[in-house]
Amino acid sequence: MTRNAGGFEDPSAEVLAAAAAEFGLLASSSRLHLMWALSQGECDVTHLADRVGGTLPAVSQHLAKLKLGGLVHARREGRRHVYYIDDPDVVTIVRVMIGQLAGSSRRATGPVRRLRGLGR
């Protein structure tokens, strides 16, 4: 790592690649919606599908990708798989990102509307 003018060290190429991969998982509005829902608390696939307006197979597929990326975890409760976010930093990132965009949309809806179609 090297120091820049701001006094912070630049991350290694490996750290940047890992961060890009994790942010890439959040580039889908469907997965981001699931992360938002899970940042509010744990939930099973059926309730998540109802909440985000997706089909069970599509939501299950998105959750599998998020799980493989280490952003969400699951546990079995009988026949149900309950998903949750175990890392409070991930919850913070999702809440701050959505909160900032939601605040911007209340102030000026133009740029946010243009962003809504991206990432699907």
SVG drawing of the C-alpha trace seen along z (x, -y; Angstrom):
<svg xmlns="http://www.w3.org/2000/svg" viewBox="-46 -19 50 48">
<polyline fill="none" stroke="black" stroke-width="0.4" points="0.0,0.0 1.2,-3.5 0.2,-6.7 -1.5,-9.4 -1.8,-13.1 -4.9,-12.6 -2.9,-10.4 -4.8,-7.2 -3.0,-4.2 -4.1,-2.8 -5.6,0.7 -3.8,3.5 -5.0,4.8 -6.5,7.9 -8.6,5.8 -9.8,3.6 -10.8,6.7 -12.6,8.2 -14.5,5.0 -15.4,4.7 -16.8,8.2 -18.9,7.5 -20.2,4.2 -20.9,6.0 -23.4,8.3 -25.2,5.1 -25.4,3.8 -28.7,5.6 -31.7,3.7 -33.3,7.0 -30.4,8.1 -30.1,4.6 -33.9,4.7 -33.3,8.1 -30.3,6.7 -32.5,3.7 -35.2,6.1 -32.7,8.2 -31.0,5.2 -34.4,4.7 -34.2,8.3 -34.1,11.9 -36.7,13.4 -37.5,16.6 -37.7,16.9 -41.5,16.8 -41.8,13.5 -38.8,12.0 -40.4,12.8 -43.7,11.2 -41.9,8.2 -39.8,7.5 -42.4,8.6 -40.3,11.4 -41.0,15.1 -39.7,17.7 -37.2,19.2 -35.8,15.7 -35.5,14.6 -33.9,18.0 -31.3,17.5 -30.5,14.0 -30.1,15.1 -27.8,18.0 -25.5,15.4 -25.5,13.2 -24.8,16.2 -21.9,17.3 -20.5,13.8 -20.7,13.9 -23.1,11.0 -26.0,13.1 -26.2,16.3 -29.0,18.8 -30.1,21.3 -32.8,24.0 -35.9,23.9 -37.7,27.0 -38.5,26.8 -37.8,23.1 -34.5,21.3 -34.2,18.1 -31.8,15.6 -30.0,12.8 -27.1,10.4 -24.6,11.3 -22.2,8.3 -23.3,5.0 -21.0,3.2 -22.8,4.6 -26.1,3.5 -24.7,0.0 -23.4,-0.2 -26.8,0.8 -28.7,-1.5 -26.4,-4.5 -26.5,-3.9 -30.3,-3.6 -30.8,-6.4 -28.6,-8.8 -30.5,-8.0 -33.9,-8.2 -32.9,-11.6 -31.7,-12.7 -34.9,-11.6 -37.0,-13.8 -34.8,-16.8 -34.4,-16.3 -36.1,-13.4 -34.4,-13.8 -31.1,-12.0 -32.6,-9.2 -35.2,-8.4 -32.5,-7.9 -30.7,-5.5 -33.7,-3.3 -33.4,-1.4 -29.8,-0.5 -28.6,2.7 -31.4,5.0"/>
</svg>
